[in-house]
Amino acid sequence: MRAATGIAEVRAILAGVDRPLGFVPTMGALHAGHVFLVSAARAQCATIAASVYVNPLQFGPGEDFERYPRDDEGDRARLKEAGVDVLFTPETQTMRPAGFSTFVDVGKIATTYEGASRPAHFRGVATVVAKLLGIMQPDALYLGQKDAQQTAVVRKMVRDLDLGPQVRIVPTVREPDGLALSSRNAYLSSEERAAAPTLHAALERLRDLLQRGVPKETAIVQARRVLSERAQLEYLDVVDADDFEPLDRLRGNAFVIGAARFGKTRLLDNLWIH
Ligand code: AMP
C-alpha cells in the first residue's frame, strides 16, 4: 500500500495505476463496515484508493468533531490488510487552505431528516467529497447504505455536476443483534449498547407493517413501541431512495429510515427496499 498526505503526491501515484480505480472515502476509526466497502471495490476495480479524513466541515457546533474516535495506526493496518493500494490522509490545511471559500449546496435534499437535525452537515459532506473526487479522479465511488441520505446527496451532486464516477452503494454491515456498525458505537455505555439494536428492530417492524398495508401514521406509532425506553427518537419514516421525499406507502426504491439518541450518542439506520 502506498500512502500520501499531499495532493501532488497522491496524484503522482494515481497517474500510474491500473484502471478502473475504485475510491472509498472514510473518516477513519475503521470497522468491518469500512472493510466491506473496500472488498466490494476490490471485486470490481483494478486499483483501490481510500482516504481517511475527519472532515470538520460536516460537524456542527457542539458536535463530536474534537472527540471523534481516531486510530491512525489501526486504520492503516486495516486498510492495508483489506487490499487498499493507495491511501490518502490529507491534513485540514490541505483540504481547506487559507482563503478557501467554495461550498457545494445540493438544495432541498440536504435540508430534511439528517439535514434538519444537522443544518450544515451535507454542505460539508458534499464540498469535501467533491474536492476528493477532483483530487482522486476515480472511476467508481463506494458509499455505505448505512448513511442513506448521504448516498442520495452525493449521487445527486455527481449527477448534477457531471463529476464522473459511478456511485456504488454497499449494504450495511451489522452486529449479530442487528446494530449497524458505526464508529460512534464506541461512545455507547453498556446499557445504551444493549438498547441500541431496538432502532433496527423498529425499522423492521415499520417495514413489515407497511408491507401488510397498514397506513403509515399507524405503522409509525406501532413501530415506535419496539424502541427501548432509553431511545429518544428523532424520526422514523419511509422515503424515496433518490430524492428523499417522504412516501405515503412502501414501494420499490425506498428507504425506511430512522434516527435516535441513546444517551448522548445519535445513531441512524435504514432498510433499503429495492
Ligand atoms: P465514515 O467513516 O463513518 O464517514 O464512513 C465511511 C463510509 O463507510 C461511508 O460511505 C459509510 O456509509 C460507510 N459505512 C459506515 N458504516 C457502515 C456499515 N456498518 N456498513 C457498511 N458501510 C458503512
Boltz pocket constraint, residues with backbone or C-beta under 6 A from the ligand:
constraints:
  - pocket:
      binder: B
      contacts: [[A, 25], [A, 26], [A, 27], [A, 28], [A, 32], [A, 33], [A, 34], [A, 36], [A, 37], [A, 142], [A, 143], [A, 144], [A, 145], [A, 146], [A, 147], [A, 170], [A, 171], [A, 172], [A, 173], [A, 174], [A, 180], [A, 181], [A, 182], [A, 183]]
      max_distance: 6.0
